[in-house]
């Protein structure tokens, strides 16, 4: 799989030199299994950061640590300059971390519109009693958020499936709706877990375009896991490479590509 | 050809998010409302009101209550009967403590008691899911039933152990007790049920309803979006038990007139659960359809069979009815596992393109 995706060549670095998230010496164990060992890296504000590595390297576990699903036994996570305490996923969400999943995790019984609306949950404040009568402020709020959601629907070019239950959509569109749902949260940091897995070339090109557009238009910082090296090298500003739970390389795509450890991890070493 | 959305353009999001965005649907609901509020009261006999319409509406409300919990929030419950009982007993106690209180206020207040009990028994849902949760709600069912029997204070130390509703007036009209006119009771039940349905439909189309469905469809993703499982699940338990409680209170006050603890046994839970499943999980109109199917069909069969000239004994009719209804339930669940509401939706989709096979 070495598909070359044509996107505008990324500027040397999009980051403004400000660290958004810093992972310091983090280790995560499940009983005796070491999922992540002593990993440190940072994500700069405004950049596209790729996390790559062979299967089982601990990439998804890393994302789960970042959005509060797993709590590392060792190490600290610094978010916007403050050391983060142990937190629940919904707290991470309220701090501005959104996420898509490797296996699409949409709300299958709901329409595209409702799925993306659900991303606005945290931004909606009207209480139970207003919701009950759905009148005045509650209705205004609902409509204001609907307007915002429609902008995202326009952006992702999914107007035609607005009222379709997502369970009926093809895989590529489901991935797109999932991106829309994450965007609706207006996150500061967007975590994408294999946004292009199982897509054909055309869908990959579309998705790459959306990722770059999200980064450039909304200024969202993006951390993505992806196995398609062409995509990773073209899109990202910096790449961190994991293997067996350890960090083996970190740097600009070109540096990483020529790193002997990385080549060994992917191709195996002759014994 | 009649049921087309062509030409009906929505120019505001408000219009697009209305309960009935299609003109034909609005006409349909207006016709149904006219039937319920005008035609039925003008033409119906007392038998039709007391044994068909009033219980149908009460069961529909209970089914909506269970649907909020099971259909929308995805938490399976077998305690519906007991929650209805809590509503009935608390309404009964409220009327004995405040004899002069307005009966509608008492009714709506009694729901809060069952909501509180529902929340308490909903706490295990934070840890367990699916069938295991159903078992814990079963515990609620048996525990509450035990309370109804063993705590004499709940039935005012009545020798019979049952709660009996005395005569009560509202604005000079007798509304409860044997002297109340079935029509009055029907009207009260109709207004309460329709009003509460409207409230629920508002909740479901808004943030709270979406949170319920998010938890139902994918709880992990819901949490990552910022839904607190605690609030979402317990609010579903509260709203659901509230509705069931009000339904239970209405059942005793406006329909049965008196009730023993066994009226709120597990068979009632199952009856409401079947209405919800057969009508369609996650559909309000389905709750009405399910209630109609399970409640009206057997009564109709019992009346229709003898009048068609089948000279059969009363018990035989009873057995025959159970068999026919049972067979129909199986038939419907095989044709459409998602219930009558889905069948209705498919029909509407077909109607939109009719007489052509595709749109």
Interface residues (C-beta under 8 A of the other chain):
Chain A: X67 X69 X88 X89 X90 X92 X93 X94 X98 X99 X101 X105 X106 X107 X108 X109 X110 X114 X117 X118 X119 X121 X122 X124 X126 X128 X131 X132 X133 X134 X138 X139 X142 X143 X146 X147 X150 X181 X185
Chain B: X12 X13 X14 X17 X199 X202 X203 X205 X206 X207 X208 X210 X211 X213 X214 X216 X217 X218 X220 X221 X222 X223 X224 X225 X226 X227 X228 X235 X282
